Amino acid sequence: MVSPKSKLTKAIRKPKATWVELKFYADVEYRDIASEGLLRASSFKGLSKP
């Protein structure tokens, strides 16, 4: 859901950013995390509410 302003405690200047509110969590399974911080062999399992 689109939010009119950022919910972050520290201000970030992003003029073209679209801020959103958390409505769902994505359940994701993965095997490992690469050195670049990316997930390896990831798969989407579904959505759940917070």
Phi and psi restraints in degrees (range 20) as a CNS / XPLOR table:
assign (resid 1 and name C) (resid 2 and name N)
       (resid 2 and name CA) (resid 2 and name C) 1.0 -71.3 20.0 2
assign (resid 2 and name N) (resid 2 and name CA)
       (resid 2 and name C) (resid 3 and name N) 1.0 135.0 20.0 2
assign (resid 2 and name C) (resid 3 and name N)
       (resid 3 and name CA) (resid 3 and name C) 1.0 -113.4 20.0 2
assign (resid 3 and name N) (resid 3 and name CA)
       (resid 3 and name C) (resid 4 and name N) 1.0 142.6 20.0 2
assign (resid 3 and name C) (resid 4 and name N)
       (resid 4 and name CA) (resid 4 and name C) 1.0 -70.1 20.0 2
assign (resid 4 and name N) (resid 4 and name CA)
       (resid 4 and name C) (resid 5 and name N) 1.0 -20.1 20.0 2
assign (resid 4 and name C) (resid 5 and name N)
       (resid 5 and name CA) (resid 5 and name C) 1.0 -145.9 20.0 2
assign (resid 5 and name N) (resid 5 and name CA)
       (resid 5 and name C) (resid 6 and name N) 1.0 165.5 20.0 2
assign (resid 5 and name C) (resid 6 and name N)
       (resid 6 and name CA) (resid 6 and name C) 1.0 -70.2 20.0 2
assign (resid 6 and name N) (resid 6 and name CA)
       (resid 6 and name C) (resid 7 and name N) 1.0 143.7 20.0 2
assign (resid 6 and name C) (resid 7 and name N)
       (resid 7 and name CA) (resid 7 and name C) 1.0 -97.5 20.0 2
assign (resid 7 and name N) (resid 7 and name CA)
       (resid 7 and name C) (resid 8 and name N) 1.0 4.4 20.0 2
assign (resid 7 and name C) (resid 8 and name N)
       (resid 8 and name CA) (resid 8 and name C) 1.0 -74.7 20.0 2
assign (resid 8 and name N) (resid 8 and name CA)
       (resid 8 and name C) (resid 9 and name N) 1.0 148.9 20.0 2
assign (resid 8 and name C) (resid 9 and name N)
       (resid 9 and name CA) (resid 9 and name C) 1.0 -78.7 20.0 2
assign (resid 9 and name N) (resid 9 and name CA)
       (resid 9 and name C) (resid 10 and name N) 1.0 -26.8 20.0 2
assign (resid 9 and name C) (resid 10 and name N)
       (resid 10 and name CA) (resid 10 and name C) 1.0 -103.6 20.0 2
assign (resid 10 and name N) (resid 10 and name CA)
       (resid 10 and name C) (resid 11 and name N) 1.0 127.6 20.0 2
assign (resid 10 and name C) (resid 11 and name N)
       (resid 11 and name CA) (resid 11 and name C) 1.0 -66.9 20.0 2
assign (resid 11 and name N) (resid 11 and name CA)
       (resid 11 and name C) (resid 12 and name N) 1.0 136.7 20.0 2
assign (resid 11 and name C) (resid 12 and name N)
       (resid 12 and name CA) (resid 12 and name C) 1.0 -129.8 20.0 2
assign (resid 12 and name N) (resid 12 and name CA)
       (resid 12 and name C) (resid 13 and name N) 1.0 126.9 20.0 2
assign (resid 12 and name C) (resid 13 and name N)
       (resid 13 and name CA) (resid 13 and name C) 1.0 -90.5 20.0 2
assign (resid 13 and name N) (resid 13 and name CA)
       (resid 13 and name C) (resid 14 and name N) 1.0 105.5 20.0 2
assign (resid 13 and name C) (resid 14 and name N)
       (resid 14 and name CA) (resid 14 and name C) 1.0 -135.5 20.0 2
assign (resid 14 and name N) (resid 14 and name CA)
       (resid 14 and name C) (resid 15 and name N) 1.0 91.8 20.0 2
assign (resid 14 and name C) (resid 15 and name N)
       (resid 15 and name CA) (resid 15 and name C) 1.0 -60.9 20.0 2
assign (resid 15 and name N) (resid 15 and name CA)
       (resid 15 and name C) (resid 16 and name N) 1.0 -28.9 20.0 2
assign (resid 15 and name C) (resid 16 and name N)
       (resid 16 and name CA) (resid 16 and name C) 1.0 -104.4 20.0 2
assign (resid 16 and name N) (resid 16 and name CA)
       (resid 16 and name C) (resid 17 and name N) 1.0 13.8 20.0 2
assign (resid 16 and name C) (resid 17 and name N)
       (resid 17 and name CA) (resid 17 and name C) 1.0 -74.7 20.0 2
assign (resid 17 and name N) (resid 17 and name CA)
       (resid 17 and name C) (resid 18 and name N) 1.0 147.7 20.0 2
assign (resid 17 and name C) (resid 18 and name N)
       (resid 18 and name CA) (resid 18 and name C) 1.0 -113.1 20.0 2
assign (resid 18 and name N) (resid 18 and name CA)
       (resid 18 and name C) (resid 19 and name N) 1.0 116.1 20.0 2
assign (resid 18 and name C) (resid 19 and name N)
       (resid 19 and name CA) (resid 19 and name C) 1.0 -89.0 20.0 2
assign (resid 19 and name N) (resid 19 and name CA)
       (resid 19 and name C) (resid 20 and name N) 1.0 140.7 20.0 2
assign (resid 19 and name C) (resid 20 and name N)
       (resid 20 and name CA) (resid 20 and name C) 1.0 -130.0 20.0 2
assign (resid 20 and name N) (resid 20 and name CA)
       (resid 20 and name C) (resid 21 and name N) 1.0 159.3 20.0 2
assign (resid 20 and name C) (resid 21 and name N)
       (resid 21 and name CA) (resid 21 and name C) 1.0 -104.5 20.0 2
assign (resid 21 and name N) (resid 21 and name CA)
       (resid 21 and name C) (resid 22 and name N) 1.0 143.4 20.0 2
assign (resid 21 and name C) (resid 22 and name N)
       (resid 22 and name CA) (resid 22 and name C) 1.0 -70.5 20.0 2
assign (resid 22 and name N) (resid 22 and name CA)
       (resid 22 and name C) (resid 23 and name N) 1.0 122.9 20.0 2
assign (resid 22 and name C) (resid 23 and name N)
       (resid 23 and name CA) (resid 23 and name C) 1.0 -121.3 20.0 2
assign (resid 23 and name N) (resid 23 and name CA)
       (resid 23 and name C) (resid 24 and name N) 1.0 -25.3 20.0 2
assign (resid 23 and name C) (resid 24 and name N)
       (resid 24 and name CA) (resid 24 and name C) 1.0 -142.0 20.0 2
assign (resid 24 and name N) (resid 24 and name CA)
       (resid 24 and name C) (resid 25 and name N) 1.0 155.6 20.0 2
assign (resid 24 and name C) (resid 25 and name N)
       (resid 25 and name CA) (resid 25 and name C) 1.0 -107.2 20.0 2
assign (resid 25 and name N) (resid 25 and name CA)
       (resid 25 and name C) (resid 26 and name N) 1.0 141.0 20.0 2
assign (resid 25 and name C) (resid 26 and name N)
       (resid 26 and name CA) (resid 26 and name C) 1.0 -94.1 20.0 2
assign (resid 26 and name N) (resid 26 and name CA)
       (resid 26 and name C) (resid 27 and name N) 1.0 126.5 20.0 2
assign (resid 26 and name C) (resid 27 and name N)
       (resid 27 and name CA) (resid 27 and name C) 1.0 -88.9 20.0 2
assign (resid 27 and name N) (resid 27 and name CA)
       (resid 27 and name C) (resid 28 and name N) 1.0 116.3 20.0 2
assign (resid 27 and name C) (resid 28 and name N)
       (resid 28 and name CA) (resid 28 and name C) 1.0 -128.5 20.0 2
assign (resid 28 and name N) (resid 28 and name CA)
       (resid 28 and name C) (resid 29 and name N) 1.0 137.2 20.0 2
assign (resid 28 and name C) (resid 29 and name N)
       (resid 29 and name CA) (resid 29 and name C) 1.0 -111.8 20.0 2
assign (resid 29 and name N) (resid 29 and name CA)
       (resid 29 and name C) (resid 30 and name N) 1.0 141.2 20.0 2
assign (resid 29 and name C) (resid 30 and name N)
       (resid 30 and name CA) (resid 30 and name C) 1.0 -147.2 20.0 2
assign (resid 30 and name N) (resid 30 and name CA)
       (resid 30 and name C) (resid 31 and name N) 1.0 159.0 20.0 2
assign (resid 30 and name C) (resid 31 and name N)
       (resid 31 and name CA) (resid 31 and name C) 1.0 -89.4 20.0 2
assign (resid 31 and name N) (resid 31 and name CA)
       (resid 31 and name C) (resid 32 and name N) 1.0 -37.6 20.0 2
assign (resid 31 and name C) (resid 32 and name N)
       (resid 32 and name CA) (resid 32 and name C) 1.0 -161.8 20.0 2
assign (resid 32 and name N) (resid 32 and name CA)
       (resid 32 and name C) (resid 33 and name N) 1.0 168.6 20.0 2
assign (resid 32 and name C) (resid 33 and name N)
       (resid 33 and name CA) (resid 33 and name C) 1.0 -116.0 20.0 2
assign (resid 33 and name N) (resid 33 and name CA)
       (resid 33 and name C) (resid 34 and name N) 1.0 124.1 20.0 2
assign (resid 33 and name C) (resid 34 and name N)
       (resid 34 and name CA) (resid 34 and name C) 1.0 -70.3 20.0 2
assign (resid 34 and name N) (resid 34 and name CA)
       (resid 34 and name C) (resid 35 and name N) 1.0 165.1 20.0 2
assign (resid 34 and name C) (resid 35 and name N)
       (resid 35 and name CA) (resid 35 and name C) 1.0 -62.2 20.0 2
assign (resid 35 and name N) (resid 35 and name CA)
       (resid 35 and name C) (resid 36 and name N) 1.0 -23.1 20.0 2
assign (resid 35 and name C) (resid 36 and name N)
       (resid 36 and name CA) (resid 36 and name C) 1.0 -81.2 20.0 2
assign (resid 36 and name N) (resid 36 and name CA)
       (resid 36 and name C) (resid 37 and name N) 1.0 -3.1 20.0 2
assign (resid 36 and name C) (resid 37 and name N)
       (resid 37 and name CA) (resid 37 and name C) 1.0 89.7 20.0 2
assign (resid 37 and name N) (resid 37 and name CA)
       (resid 37 and name C) (resid 38 and name N) 1.0 8.3 20.0 2
assign (resid 37 and name C) (resid 38 and name N)
       (resid 38 and name CA) (resid 38 and name C) 1.0 -92.5 20.0 2
assign (resid 38 and name N) (resid 38 and name CA)
       (resid 38 and name C) (resid 39 and name N) 1.0 149.2 20.0 2
assign (resid 38 and name C) (resid 39 and name N)
       (resid 39 and name CA) (resid 39 and name C) 1.0 -79.1 20.0 2
assign (resid 39 and name N) (resid 39 and name CA)
       (resid 39 and name C) (resid 40 and name N) 1.0 139.2 20.0 2
assign (resid 39 and name C) (resid 40 and name N)
       (resid 40 and name CA) (resid 40 and name C) 1.0 -104.7 20.0 2
assign (resid 40 and name N) (resid 40 and name CA)
       (resid 40 and name C) (resid 41 and name N) 1.0 140.4 20.0 2
assign (resid 40 and name C) (resid 41 and name N)
       (resid 41 and name CA) (resid 41 and name C) 1.0 50.8 20.0 2
assign (resid 41 and name N) (resid 41 and name CA)
       (resid 41 and name C) (resid 42 and name N) 1.0 52.4 20.0 2
assign (resid 41 and name C) (resid 42 and name N)
       (resid 42 and name CA) (resid 42 and name C) 1.0 -89.3 20.0 2
assign (resid 42 and name N) (resid 42 and name CA)
       (resid 42 and name C) (resid 43 and name N) 1.0 151.2 20.0 2
assign (resid 42 and name C) (resid 43 and name N)
       (resid 43 and name CA) (resid 43 and name C) 1.0 -145.8 20.0 2
assign (resid 43 and name N) (resid 43 and name CA)
       (resid 43 and name C) (resid 44 and name N) 1.0 139.5 20.0 2
assign (resid 43 and name C) (resid 44 and name N)
       (resid 44 and name CA) (resid 44 and name C) 1.0 -79.0 20.0 2
assign (resid 44 and name N) (resid 44 and name CA)
       (resid 44 and name C) (resid 45 and name N) 1.0 128.0 20.0 2
assign (resid 44 and name C) (resid 45 and name N)
       (resid 45 and name CA) (resid 45 and name C) 1.0 -107.2 20.0 2
assign (resid 45 and name N) (resid 45 and name CA)
       (resid 45 and name C) (resid 46 and name N) 1.0 -19.3 20.0 2
assign (resid 45 and name C) (resid 46 and name N)
       (resid 46 and name CA) (resid 46 and name C) 1.0 148.2 20.0 2
assign (resid 46 and name N) (resid 46 and name CA)
       (resid 46 and name C) (resid 47 and name N) 1.0 -173.6 20.0 2
assign (resid 46 and name C) (resid 47 and name N)
       (resid 47 and name CA) (resid 47 and name C) 1.0 -117.9 20.0 2
assign (resid 47 and name N) (resid 47 and name CA)
       (resid 47 and name C) (resid 48 and name N) 1.0 150.3 20.0 2
assign (resid 47 and name C) (resid 48 and name N)
       (resid 48 and name CA) (resid 48 and name C) 1.0 -141.9 20.0 2
assign (resid 48 and name N) (resid 48 and name CA)
       (resid 48 and name C) (resid 49 and name N) 1.0 155.7 20.0 2
assign (resid 48 and name C) (resid 49 and name N)
       (resid 49 and name CA) (resid 49 and name C) 1.0 -85.3 20.0 2
assign (resid 49 and name N) (resid 49 and name CA)
       (resid 49 and name C) (resid 50 and name N) 1.0 149.3 20.0 2
